[in-house]
Amino acid sequence: MRSSGELATEMTLDSEAVQGLVDGVRGAVLRPGDQGYDDGRTLWNGLIDRRPALIVQCTGAADVVDAVNFARDQNMLLSIKAGGHNVAGNAVNDDGLVIDLSQMRGVHVDPSTQTVRAEGGALWGDCDRETQLFGLAVPGGVVSTTGVAGLTLHGGVGHVRRKHGLSIDNLVSVDIVTADGQLRRASATENEDLFWAVRGAGSNFGVVTSFEFQAHPIGPMVMVGAVFYPLEDGRVVLADWRDYMASAPEELSSIAFFWNVPAHEPFPPEHHGKPVLILAAVYSGSVEDGEPVVQPLRELAQPLIDLSGPWPWLGLQSGFDALFPKGDLRYWKSRALADLPEEAIDEIAGWAARRPTPLTDITIWHHGGAMSRIGETDTAYAGRGAHFLVTGEVSWTDPAQSEEAIAWGREFWDAMGRHSTGGLYLNFPGLGEEKEELVKAGYGVNYERLAALKAKYDPTNLFRMNLNITPAN
């Protein structure tokens, strides 16, 4: 075994040990040059281009245990890939081992208890498809190709957050392989401290092989607001949206985002490419009850486009997929705001008018309701009291624009700092380049407890290819 300071690489790997791994696991073990290797290392964010020495495509928890043990014993850098949507690119590494859960996508629904068990590689689209058979849904993300694991383990903000909370707020239990190679169940009654940590900082504590969620009656149709206002009306509309949402029922969750009209259907060709402010809202309840609640959002100015109305839940959940395809280059960063004063609105609107690319958006999430009633220290997820989250989602396709695009993203993030609580959403961390400073801001008052639990469950920091929590001394 190598010393802790000497990482194994493709050139120094013990060939006998590798063969033992290959013979032991049920899934494929891919190396550079193997068929499927390049697909296995490719992530949603096209900015990330890394070449791991080994990719283990696990078929179940036993394969995960073998892969964790191998990485630990061979002192290899370890990454975990589920959906591969993490914008920071932590799902892959250079010269290390990647645990690829993409073969583990099973979802089982128990309609009698309205609980759902999803394997660690499941996507939200997999979960939605199975739950909708029973008129149920688990609070998840807003793009169906996102992995259940990645989104959940750092919170999970979605279309029904104000009514049903975050993804972690609906988590009943997890099965997780920890750094010692043990498969543990964590819940409110088993390994309770680990369950606390997983709900917000899960990527630091192991490989979750399955999630058990509480589902809720949602769909098959929901009332959706999807209103496009001209950019020149953006400041006024954003302020009116803020004021309306302050008294809107919890059943209504909404975001506002500055963007350009996408140049394809169902958007009218005469408006393609126009800069706009879009109000998107979802009502958690019957379409009939939701229609009058959504209606005021359609009347804040003269809409350029209005696609509001009853939408299938499955259509809503996958409606953003084509707008955020795999392979685009991305730098997404977030700030939590206690409120949204006029000064912040003016500044955001100004930045929106000079976005570096048409694909770049600035999104304002309105929070509150169920997700804010859980105590700040009840889960590892911090910042529940913030009423807004502002994200600069810089996206582009030409690598020649990367330097300019990333610089804009960092400047916008810096500008929002003076309006912020200091908190952020760790699923939108840029490239995590601030390291411990960023992580401490994300976890706030929970950081010290997390560092102590990291020392208990992962004292050698095996799981460090993430927004890393350093084990306490």
Beta strands, then each sheet from edge to edge (+ up, - down):
strand 1: 29-30
strand 2: 54-57
strand 3: 78-81
strand 4: 97-100
strand 5: 107-110
strand 6: 115-119
strand 7: 136-137
strand 8: 171-177
strand 9: 183-187
strand 10: 207-214
strand 11: 216-217
strand 12: 221-230
strand 13: 252-260
strand 14: 275-283
strand 15: 305-306
strand 16: 309-312
strand 17: 329-337
strand 18: 361-366
strand 19: 388-396
sheet 1: 1+ 2- 4- 3-
sheet 2: 5+ 6- 10+ 8- 9+
sheet 3: 7+ 11-
sheet 4: 15+ 12- 14+ 13- 18+ 19- 17+
sheet 5: 15+ 12- 16+
end
